[in-house]
Amino acid sequence: SDTWQVVVASSCEIGERPLWDNRTNSFVWVDIPTGTVFRTQVSGPFPWQTSSIVVGDSVGVAVLREVGGIAVATDGLIRFFDESGYENAPAIPVEMPTNTIFNDGMCDPAGRFVVGTNSDPDSPRNGVLVSVHPDLTTHILMTDIFESNGLDWSNDGRTMYYVDSYESVVRRYDYDVETGSLGQRRADLVSLSPDHGITDGVIVDADDTIWVAFWEGSAVRRYSPAGELIEEYLAPVSKLT
């Protein structure tokens, strides 16, 4: 399909969570097992210019800071970097379960950094979903997770969509934006056959529709808030995140 073009030939191992930064006309993203954060400048013909910094042995996700720069979840820490890639604030330790690493996250509508962990096969379902509040305290939102992956919120902030990639569903939860509390799990947005691939990345767009990337599924699918399939984009690669 002509829909797909290579904009960065990075040779990364597991590229995750590209996040648009409208202040710098660029997007940031990570390569999990190499602990690398990339920033790609969007200008001119492909391939676009990309810079990178290594922040740890592994990195789950990078998010934008209001003051500029990024926060990253790496090696049991939340670390803070300015726009030049220099660490400019004390790191926050996160109490990690045994044999877990950070894996994907997102800022909620109030700016809390919500990030999950990926379990080791020898210690299944011991992962957690952690929320880091603006006062730098950490709170556990969810336990009993195998591989925490995509998450995002509805435009009104009242629904959190969430993926544990060892399930073939996209979950829905009530969410309190004022307190950052996770409410009851509601009916899943969508439940799929494993033949569709493994649910992975999730993003909500301005129309409140939900985009899901399918690892080993060669597709990105777009769903309505009612769980109806709106569009499907078949990709020339199999492992989409």
KOLFITOR-742136 format. One line per field, with one value per residue (C-alpha): residue in one letter; x, y, z; chain; residue number from 1. Coordinates in nm, 3 decimals. Each point is the difference from the previous one (the first is absolute). Example, Ala and Ser with C-alpha at 12.3 -4.5 7.8 and 13.67 -1.06 7.14 Angstrom:
residu	[A,S]
u	[1.230,0.137]
v	[-0.450,0.344]
w	[0.780,-0.066]
chaine	[A,A]
num	[1,2]
***
This chain:
residu	[S,D,T,W,Q,V,V,V,A,S,S,C,E,I,G,E,R,P,L,W,D,N,R,T,N,S,F,V,W,V,D,I,P,T,G,T,V,F,R,T,Q,V,S,G,P,F,P,W,Q,T,S,S,I,V,V,G,D,S,V,G,V,A,V,L,R,E,V,G,G,I,A,V,A,T,D,G,L,I,R,F,F,D,E,S,G,Y,E,N,A,P,A,I,P,V,E,M,P,T,N,T,I,F,N,D,G,M,C,D,P,A,G,R,F,V,V,G,T,N,S,D,P,D,S,P,R,N,G,V,L,V,S,V,H,P,D,L,T,T,H,I,L,M,T,D,I,F,E,S,N,G,L,D,W,S,N,D,G,R,T,M,Y,Y,V,D,S,Y,E,S,V,V,R,R,Y,D,Y,D,V,E,T,G,S,L,G,Q,R,R,A,D,L,V,S,L,S,P,D,H,G,I,T,D,G,V,I,V,D,A,D,D,T,I,W,V,A,F,W,E,G,S,A,V,R,R,Y,S,P,A,G,E,L,I,E,E,Y,L,A,P,V,S,K,L,T]
u	[0.000,0.115,-0.140,0.321,0.340,0.324,0.068,0.278,0.219,0.108,0.078,-0.148,-0.097,-0.338,-0.107,-0.283,-0.240,0.079,-0.128,-0.048,0.156,-0.168,0.236,0.301,-0.169,0.146,-0.096,0.170,0.001,0.204,0.180,-0.081,0.283,0.281,-0.116,0.002,-0.225,-0.029,-0.119,-0.088,-0.026,-0.281,0.127,0.105,0.006,0.032,0.192,-0.047,0.288,0.005,0.209,0.018,0.117,0.053,-0.174,0.036,0.021,-0.359,-0.268,-0.375,-0.122,0.083,-0.257,0.008,0.052,-0.188,0.330,0.155,0.199,-0.112,-0.061,0.092,-0.077,0.323,0.164,-0.239,0.027,-0.188,0.273,-0.025,0.190,-0.001,-0.035,0.376,0.000,0.153,-0.146,-0.123,-0.208,0.035,-0.123,-0.303,0.041,-0.291,-0.036,0.003,-0.129,0.258,0.107,-0.184,0.100,-0.192,-0.212,-0.208,-0.184,-0.171,-0.085,-0.361,-0.205,0.121,0.368,0.063,0.254,-0.169,0.236,-0.018,0.239,0.069,0.033,0.267,-0.142,0.138,-0.209,-0.324,-0.269,0.207,0.001,-0.148,-0.135,0.149,-0.110,0.255,-0.183,0.118,0.111,0.235,-0.179,-0.065,-0.322,-0.080,-0.311,-0.006,0.168,-0.017,0.136,0.202,0.103,-0.129,-0.023,-0.218,-0.205,-0.175,-0.306,-0.323,-0.016,-0.207,0.251,-0.265,0.099,0.344,0.070,0.260,0.176,0.168,0.151,-0.056,-0.372,-0.171,-0.208,0.010,-0.125,-0.204,0.007,-0.173,0.256,-0.006,0.218,-0.014,0.152,0.170,-0.196,-0.082,-0.363,-0.191,0.084,-0.284,-0.088,0.304,0.014,0.076,0.080,0.180,0.122,0.377,0.011,-0.030,0.337,0.095,-0.152,0.279,0.007,-0.311,-0.072,-0.319,-0.046,-0.185,-0.319,0.013,0.065,0.255,0.292,0.161,0.325,0.020,0.332,0.035,-0.325,0.137,-0.276,-0.115,-0.374,-0.223,-0.305,-0.292,-0.066,-0.269,0.260,-0.097,0.281,0.023,0.319,0.281,0.345,0.199,0.375,0.299,0.155,-0.133,0.098,-0.175,0.013]
v	[0.000,0.354,0.107,-0.104,0.168,-0.033,0.334,-0.121,-0.299,-0.049,-0.374,0.001,-0.324,0.098,0.351,0.126,0.290,0.276,0.321,0.326,0.319,0.298,0.243,-0.128,-0.154,-0.338,-0.328,-0.201,-0.379,-0.277,-0.324,-0.206,-0.258,0.243,0.272,0.257,0.305,0.148,0.342,0.033,0.343,0.023,0.202,-0.053,-0.328,-0.344,-0.124,0.265,0.103,-0.191,0.046,-0.242,-0.039,-0.318,0.035,-0.347,-0.374,0.011,0.268,-0.045,0.337,0.369,0.276,0.378,0.240,0.328,0.183,-0.153,-0.317,-0.349,-0.236,-0.365,-0.324,-0.202,-0.254,0.055,0.378,0.294,0.228,0.355,0.151,0.346,0.068,-0.041,-0.348,0.096,-0.139,0.303,-0.128,-0.274,-0.342,-0.156,-0.366,-0.234,-0.321,-0.258,-0.357,-0.277,-0.074,0.291,0.290,0.310,-0.042,0.281,0.286,0.332,0.324,0.019,0.314,0.166,-0.069,-0.304,-0.242,-0.343,-0.284,-0.377,-0.292,-0.316,-0.327,-0.263,-0.336,-0.156,0.241,0.040,0.249,0.184,0.327,0.331,0.326,0.300,0.364,0.275,0.313,0.360,0.005,-0.291,-0.260,-0.339,-0.201,-0.355,0.003,-0.365,-0.334,-0.354,0.110,-0.208,0.252,0.353,0.168,0.260,0.247,0.331,0.195,0.114,0.370,0.071,-0.194,-0.223,-0.321,-0.163,-0.249,-0.260,-0.304,-0.294,-0.161,-0.354,0.057,0.051,0.293,0.376,0.071,0.299,0.149,0.287,0.270,0.304,0.270,0.221,-0.264,-0.233,-0.296,-0.303,-0.110,-0.311,-0.204,0.032,-0.218,-0.037,0.228,-0.294,-0.370,-0.171,-0.336,-0.052,-0.050,0.380,0.043,0.124,0.326,0.252,0.379,0.211,0.366,0.207,0.268,0.332,-0.175,-0.224,-0.308,-0.256,-0.120,-0.336,-0.145,-0.378,-0.174,-0.297,0.120,0.225,0.253,0.316,0.008,0.293,-0.051,0.218,0.051,-0.266,-0.253,0.004,-0.048,0.317,-0.050,-0.250,0.082,-0.305,0.049,-0.147,-0.104,-0.242,0.135,0.332,0.175]
w	[0.000,-0.076,0.338,0.175,-0.038,0.198,0.167,0.237,-0.082,0.360,0.015,0.350,0.173,0.151,-0.091,0.221,0.064,-0.252,0.159,-0.190,0.142,-0.168,0.175,-0.192,-0.307,0.089,0.158,0.273,0.028,0.159,-0.073,0.309,0.028,-0.086,0.241,-0.280,-0.042,-0.349,-0.114,-0.366,-0.158,-0.254,-0.295,-0.360,-0.191,0.162,0.188,0.268,0.223,0.329,0.315,0.294,0.360,0.200,0.337,0.153,-0.055,-0.124,-0.034,-0.001,-0.126,-0.028,0.061,-0.039,0.291,0.029,0.063,-0.312,-0.049,0.094,0.290,-0.052,0.181,0.017,0.232,0.290,-0.021,-0.146,-0.136,-0.134,-0.293,-0.155,-0.374,-0.046,0.153,0.335,0.322,0.193,0.296,0.262,-0.110,0.170,0.107,-0.066,0.199,-0.277,0.039,-0.041,-0.358,-0.161,-0.224,-0.106,-0.312,-0.153,0.169,-0.055,0.179,0.117,-0.080,0.323,-0.069,0.220,-0.148,-0.015,-0.093,0.013,0.029,-0.197,0.193,-0.050,-0.121,0.320,0.210,-0.197,0.096,0.260,-0.195,0.111,-0.140,0.184,0.007,0.077,0.121,-0.047,0.367,-0.099,0.213,-0.160,0.019,-0.116,-0.221,-0.100,0.080,-0.142,-0.339,-0.242,-0.265,0.052,-0.336,-0.173,0.199,-0.060,0.112,-0.161,-0.078,0.312,0.212,0.154,-0.177,-0.002,-0.277,0.089,-0.147,0.168,-0.307,0.128,-0.046,-0.335,0.127,0.048,0.352,0.117,0.350,0.174,0.080,0.232,-0.156,0.311,0.230,-0.250,0.140,-0.211,0.031,-0.095,-0.306,-0.249,-0.297,-0.226,-0.303,-0.226,0.035,-0.286,-0.114,0.053,-0.378,-0.032,0.174,0.345,0.123,0.059,-0.044,0.060,-0.078,0.011,-0.267,-0.004,-0.114,0.311,-0.213,0.113,-0.212,0.087,-0.135,-0.030,0.065,-0.239,-0.155,-0.280,0.061,0.173,0.070,0.093,0.223,0.105,0.375,-0.043,-0.117,-0.368,-0.252,-0.210,-0.199,-0.042,-0.138,-0.105,0.039,-0.187,0.334,0.262,0.343,0.050,0.339]
chaine	[A,A,A,A,A,A,A,A,A,A,A,A,A,A,A,A,A,A,A,A,A,A,A,A,A,A,A,A,A,A,A,A,A,A,A,A,A,A,A,A,A,A,A,A,A,A,A,A,A,A,A,A,A,A,A,A,A,A,A,A,A,A,A,A,A,A,A,A,A,A,A,A,A,A,A,A,A,A,A,A,A,A,A,A,A,A,A,A,A,A,A,A,A,A,A,A,A,A,A,A,A,A,A,A,A,A,A,A,A,A,A,A,A,A,A,A,A,A,A,A,A,A,A,A,A,A,A,A,A,A,A,A,A,A,A,A,A,A,A,A,A,A,A,A,A,A,A,A,A,A,A,A,A,A,A,A,A,A,A,A,A,A,A,A,A,A,A,A,A,A,A,A,A,A,A,A,A,A,A,A,A,A,A,A,A,A,A,A,A,A,A,A,A,A,A,A,A,A,A,A,A,A,A,A,A,A,A,A,A,A,A,A,A,A,A,A,A,A,A,A,A,A,A,A,A,A,A,A,A,A,A,A,A,A,A,A,A,A,A,A,A]
num	[1,2,3,4,5,6,7,8,9,10,11,12,13,14,15,16,17,18,19,20,21,22,23,24,25,26,27,28,29,30,31,32,33,34,35,36,37,38,39,40,41,42,43,44,45,46,47,48,49,50,51,52,53,54,55,56,57,58,59,60,61,62,63,64,65,66,67,68,69,70,71,72,73,74,75,76,77,78,79,80,81,82,83,84,85,86,87,88,89,90,91,92,93,94,95,96,97,98,99,100,101,102,103,104,105,106,107,108,109,110,111,112,113,114,115,116,117,118,119,120,121,122,123,124,125,126,127,128,129,130,131,132,133,134,135,136,137,138,139,140,141,142,143,144,145,146,147,148,149,150,151,152,153,154,155,156,157,158,159,160,161,162,163,164,165,166,167,168,169,170,171,172,173,174,175,176,177,178,179,180,181,182,183,184,185,186,187,188,189,190,191,192,193,194,195,196,197,198,199,200,201,202,203,204,205,206,207,208,209,210,211,212,213,214,215,216,217,218,219,220,221,222,223,224,225,226,227,228,229,230,231,232,233,234,235,236,237,238,239,240,241]
***
